[in-house]
Amino acid sequence: MQTLKIGTRGSPLALAQAHETRARLMQAHGLPEQAFEVMPISTSGDRIQDRPLSEAGGKGLFTKEIEEALLDGRIDIAVHSSKDMPTVLPGGLELTTFLPREDARDAFIGKTVKRIADLPHGATVGSSSLRRQALLRRMRPDFEVVMFRGNVQTRLRKLDEGVAEGTILAYAGLKRLGLEHVVTDLMSLEDFPPAPGQGAIGIETRIGDRDVERMLAAIHHVPTGQALACERAFLAALDGSCRTPIAGHATVSGEKLSFTGLIISPDGTESHEVRLEGEAADAAEIGLDAARTVRARAGAKFFDGWA
């Protein structure tokens, strides 16, 4: 096989994820670094910084240009943050491989206090995620939640500039960037459940590309793949996108899978949770069952006006 071209966004975190993928492939197959080429691709999501993604077009803005390059053969695989992946992929593409999942928790970074509970009444907290915004409002209705777009470094700079008194970021991303030291507190999975796919690197390929499939099979982490099948099924059944505050997290132990899902109104005043367990082999069906259950509990009116 010729040089394997790895497509990725150009942010420091995206590049770190692509480099981790390359390192695992090098180790699995005994290949030199020269056997791979990491190709950064600018996406619409990277360029649009002046408004929330929910208003600009949703998660697909982070993948569109990369998927176009995959479809036309400019790259051989695409490395993504799984939580940024739409549930419906373009025809001819599939998510085939997941690396071992990092810590899925969210991290609080405080400018003046260490814990989010210690922020003063009416404190300003920055986040671009509708899920995080809704959970923050549920936790502390007095918070002033402001939009915080940009990559990790941009958001940390905004914090230093005093745009907000604290922000929430994915702990996994901070760890991959070697920035654990900026974290002042970790949010519990129970009180602040993560986005479906959070902490997991997903690799997208062309359907039927057997050479690439054989290469990637050596680095695929089956338990992470099962957890993501459940979470993405939950998200898809609820028509989840950047426009909807949805949380979902599955864990696999042996042949058993446990899933917790949450839907919450954007203002944080109403939420519905579901917990299911079953066989890991039935991951996607568990996710679908969880979505049906939580949708029935919430009622049709709960979703009015989300889109």
C-alpha positions as CSV (number, residue, x, y, z in Angstrom):
1,M,0.0,0.0,0.0
2,Q,1.2,3.5,-0.7
3,T,1.4,6.3,1.9
4,L,-1.8,6.3,4.0
5,K,-3.2,9.8,4.0
6,I,-4.9,10.7,7.3
7,G,-7.4,13.6,7.0
8,T,-8.1,15.8,10.1
9,R,-9.1,19.2,11.1
10,G,-6.2,21.6,11.7
11,S,-6.6,22.5,15.4
12,P,-4.0,21.4,17.9
13,L,-6.4,18.9,19.4
14,A,-7.4,17.4,16.0
15,L,-3.8,17.0,15.1
16,A,-3.0,15.3,18.4
17,Q,-5.8,12.8,17.7
18,A,-4.5,12.2,14.2
19,H,-0.9,11.7,15.5
20,E,-2.3,9.2,18.1
21,T,-4.0,7.3,15.3
22,R,-0.7,7.3,13.3
23,A,1.3,6.1,16.3
24,R,-1.1,3.2,17.0
25,L,-1.0,2.1,13.3
26,M,2.8,2.4,13.3
27,Q,3.0,0.2,16.4
28,A,0.4,-2.3,15.2
29,H,2.0,-2.9,11.8
30,G,5.7,-2.1,12.4
31,L,5.6,0.8,9.9
32,P,7.8,3.9,9.9
33,E,6.3,7.4,10.2
34,Q,7.0,8.0,6.5
35,A,4.3,5.4,5.7
36,F,1.7,8.0,6.7
37,E,0.8,11.6,5.8
38,V,-1.3,13.7,8.1
39,M,-3.3,16.1,6.0
40,P,-5.0,19.1,7.9
41,I,-8.2,20.3,6.3
42,S,-10.0,23.5,7.1
43,T,-13.7,23.0,7.8
44,S,-16.6,25.4,7.8
45,G,-17.0,24.8,11.6
46,D,-13.5,26.1,12.1
47,R,-14.1,29.2,10.1
48,I,-17.4,30.2,11.6
49,Q,-16.7,31.7,15.0
50,D,-19.3,34.5,15.3
51,R,-22.4,32.4,16.2
52,P,-23.4,29.1,17.7
53,L,-23.1,26.0,15.5
54,S,-26.8,25.4,16.1
55,E,-27.5,28.5,14.1
56,A,-24.9,27.9,11.5
57,G,-25.8,24.3,10.4
58,G,-24.9,21.9,13.2
59,K,-22.2,19.2,13.6
60,G,-21.8,18.5,9.9
61,L,-19.8,21.8,9.6
62,F,-16.9,20.1,11.3
63,T,-16.8,17.1,8.9
64,K,-18.1,18.3,5.5
65,E,-14.8,19.2,3.8
66,I,-13.0,16.2,5.3
67,E,-15.7,13.8,4.1
68,E,-15.5,15.4,0.6
69,A,-11.8,14.7,0.6
70,L,-12.4,11.1,1.7
71,L,-15.0,10.5,-1.0
72,D,-12.9,11.9,-3.8
73,G,-9.8,10.0,-2.7
74,R,-7.6,12.8,-1.5
75,I,-7.3,11.1,1.9
76,D,-7.7,7.4,2.9
77,I,-9.1,7.8,6.4
78,A,-10.6,10.6,8.4
79,V,-9.9,11.0,12.1
80,H,-12.7,12.7,14.2
81,S,-13.8,13.6,17.7
82,S,-16.7,11.2,17.8
83,K,-18.9,13.7,19.6
84,D,-18.6,16.0,16.6
85,M,-19.9,13.4,14.2
86,P,-23.5,13.7,12.8
87,T,-25.5,10.5,13.2
88,V,-26.2,10.3,9.4
89,L,-23.1,10.0,7.3
90,P,-22.7,10.8,3.5
91,G,-23.4,7.8,1.2
92,G,-20.3,5.6,0.7
93,L,-18.8,6.4,4.1
94,E,-18.9,4.6,7.5
95,L,-17.4,4.9,11.0
96,T,-15.4,1.7,11.3
97,T,-12.9,2.2,14.0
98,F,-12.7,3.6,17.5
99,L,-9.6,4.0,19.6
100,P,-9.7,3.3,23.4
101,R,-11.8,5.9,25.0
102,E,-10.3,8.6,27.2
103,D,-12.0,10.0,30.3
104,A,-15.4,11.1,29.2
105,R,-16.0,13.7,32.0
106,D,-16.3,17.4,31.5
107,A,-13.7,19.6,33.2
108,F,-14.3,23.0,34.9
109,I,-11.7,25.7,34.6
110,G,-12.1,28.5,37.0
111,K,-10.4,31.9,36.7
112,T,-11.1,33.0,40.3
113,V,-12.4,29.9,42.0
114,K,-11.5,26.2,41.7
115,R,-15.0,24.7,42.0
116,I,-18.1,25.6,40.0
117,A,-20.1,25.6,43.2
118,D,-17.9,28.4,44.5
119,L,-18.7,30.8,41.7
120,P,-20.6,33.9,43.0
121,H,-24.3,34.6,42.3
122,G,-24.7,35.7,38.7
123,A,-21.3,34.6,37.6
124,T,-20.5,34.4,33.9
125,V,-19.7,31.0,32.5
126,G,-18.6,30.4,28.9
127,S,-19.7,27.5,26.7
128,S,-20.8,26.9,23.1
129,S,-22.4,23.6,23.8
130,L,-26.2,23.6,24.2
131,R,-25.9,20.5,26.5
132,R,-23.4,22.2,28.8
133,Q,-25.4,25.5,28.8
134,A,-28.5,23.6,29.8
135,L,-26.8,21.6,32.5
136,L,-25.2,24.8,33.8
137,R,-28.6,26.5,34.0
138,R,-30.1,23.4,35.7
139,M,-27.2,23.4,38.3
140,R,-27.2,27.2,38.8
141,P,-30.1,29.2,37.3
142,D,-28.4,32.4,38.4
143,F,-25.5,31.9,36.0
144,E,-25.0,34.1,33.0
145,V,-24.1,31.6,30.3
146,V,-22.3,33.2,27.3
147,M,-21.2,31.7,24.0
148,F,-17.6,30.5,23.9
149,R,-16.6,29.4,20.4
150,G,-13.1,28.4,19.2
151,N,-10.6,25.7,19.8
152,V,-9.3,24.8,23.3
153,Q,-6.5,27.4,23.2
154,T,-8.9,30.2,22.1
155,R,-11.3,29.4,24.9
156,L,-8.6,29.4,27.5
157,R,-7.4,32.8,26.1
158,K,-10.9,34.2,26.4
159,L,-11.0,33.1,30.0
160,D,-7.7,34.8,30.7
161,E,-9.1,38.0,29.0
162,G,-12.0,38.0,31.5
163,V,-14.7,37.2,29.0
164,A,-16.0,34.7,31.6
165,E,-15.2,33.6,35.2
166,G,-15.1,29.9,34.2
167,T,-15.7,27.5,31.3
168,I,-16.4,23.8,30.7
169,L,-14.2,21.7,28.4
170,A,-13.9,18.0,27.6
171,Y,-11.3,16.5,30.0
172,A,-10.2,14.1,27.2
173,G,-9.2,16.9,24.9
174,L,-7.2,18.7,27.6
175,K,-5.4,15.4,28.5
176,R,-4.5,14.8,24.8
177,L,-3.1,18.3,24.7
178,G,-1.1,17.9,27.9
179,L,-3.2,20.6,29.6
180,E,-4.5,18.7,32.6
181,H,-2.9,21.3,34.8
182,V,-5.4,24.0,33.8
183,V,-8.3,21.9,35.2
184,T,-9.6,23.2,38.5
185,D,-12.4,20.6,39.0
186,L,-13.9,17.6,37.3
187,M,-17.6,17.3,36.8
188,S,-19.2,14.0,37.8
189,L,-20.8,11.8,35.2
190,E,-24.0,11.7,37.2
191,D,-24.5,15.5,37.7
192,F,-23.0,16.6,34.4
193,P,-23.4,13.7,31.9
194,P,-21.3,14.0,28.7
195,A,-22.2,14.2,25.1
196,P,-22.6,11.0,23.2
197,G,-19.2,10.0,21.8
198,Q,-17.3,12.3,24.2
199,G,-13.7,11.2,24.8
200,A,-13.6,8.8,21.8
201,I,-11.6,9.1,18.6
202,G,-13.5,7.8,15.6
203,I,-12.1,6.9,12.2
204,E,-14.2,7.2,9.1
205,T,-13.5,5.3,5.9
206,R,-14.9,4.6,2.5
207,I,-17.3,1.6,2.4
208,G,-15.6,-1.4,0.7
209,D,-12.0,-0.1,1.1
210,R,-10.7,-3.6,2.2
211,D,-7.0,-2.6,2.5
212,V,-7.8,0.2,4.8
213,E,-10.3,-1.9,6.8
214,R,-7.6,-4.6,7.4
215,M,-5.1,-2.0,8.6
216,L,-7.6,-0.4,11.0
217,A,-8.9,-3.6,12.4
218,A,-5.6,-3.9,14.4
219,I,-6.3,-0.7,16.4
220,H,-10.1,-0.9,16.8
221,H,-11.1,-1.1,20.5
222,V,-14.2,-3.3,20.6
223,P,-15.7,-2.0,24.0
224,T,-15.5,1.6,22.8
225,G,-17.1,0.7,19.5
226,Q,-20.0,-1.0,21.4
227,A,-20.4,2.0,23.7
228,L,-20.5,4.3,20.8
229,A,-23.0,2.2,18.9
230,C,-25.3,2.5,21.8
231,E,-24.8,6.3,22.3
232,R,-25.1,7.1,18.6
233,A,-28.2,5.0,18.3
234,F,-29.7,7.0,21.2
235,L,-28.7,10.3,19.6
236,A,-30.0,9.3,16.1
237,A,-33.4,8.1,17.4
238,L,-33.8,11.5,19.1
239,D,-32.7,13.3,15.9
240,G,-29.8,14.7,17.9
241,S,-27.6,17.5,16.6
242,C,-25.9,20.6,17.9
243,R,-29.5,22.0,18.1
244,T,-30.5,19.6,20.9
245,P,-29.3,19.3,24.5
246,I,-28.7,15.5,24.8
247,A,-26.4,13.6,27.0
248,G,-25.5,9.9,26.7
249,H,-22.8,7.6,28.2
250,A,-22.4,3.9,27.9
251,T,-19.9,1.7,29.7
252,V,-19.0,-1.9,28.8
253,S,-17.8,-4.5,31.3
254,G,-17.2,-7.9,29.8
255,E,-20.3,-8.8,27.8
256,K,-22.6,-6.3,29.7
257,L,-23.4,-2.7,28.7
258,S,-24.8,0.0,31.0
259,F,-26.3,3.2,29.5
260,T,-27.5,6.5,30.9
261,G,-29.2,9.0,28.7
262,L,-30.6,12.5,29.4
263,I,-32.6,15.0,27.5
264,I,-32.9,18.5,28.9
265,S,-34.6,21.7,27.8
266,P,-32.3,24.5,26.7
267,D,-33.2,26.6,29.8
268,G,-32.4,23.6,32.1
269,T,-35.8,23.7,33.8
270,E,-37.0,20.2,32.6
271,S,-35.0,17.0,32.1
272,H,-35.7,13.3,31.7
273,E,-33.2,10.5,32.4
274,V,-33.1,6.9,31.4
275,R,-30.9,4.0,32.5
276,L,-30.8,0.7,30.8
277,E,-28.6,-2.4,30.9
278,G,-28.1,-5.3,28.5
279,E,-25.8,-7.4,26.4
280,A,-23.0,-5.4,24.8
281,A,-23.7,-7.2,21.5
282,D,-27.1,-5.5,21.5
283,A,-25.6,-2.0,22.0
284,A,-27.5,-0.2,19.2
285,E,-30.8,-1.7,20.3
286,I,-30.3,-0.6,23.9
287,G,-29.7,2.9,22.6
288,L,-32.9,2.8,20.6
289,D,-34.9,1.4,23.5
290,A,-33.5,4.2,25.7
291,A,-34.5,6.8,23.2
292,R,-38.1,5.4,23.0
293,T,-38.3,5.3,26.8
294,V,-37.2,8.8,27.4
295,R,-39.2,10.2,24.5
296,A,-42.4,8.6,26.0
297,R,-41.6,10.0,29.4
298,A,-41.1,13.5,28.1
299,G,-44.0,13.7,25.8
300,A,-44.2,15.2,22.3
301,K,-44.4,18.8,23.5
302,F,-41.0,18.5,25.2
303,F,-39.3,18.7,21.7
304,D,-41.3,21.6,20.3
305,G,-39.2,24.5,19.2
306,W,-35.9,22.7,19.5
307,A,-35.0,22.8,15.8
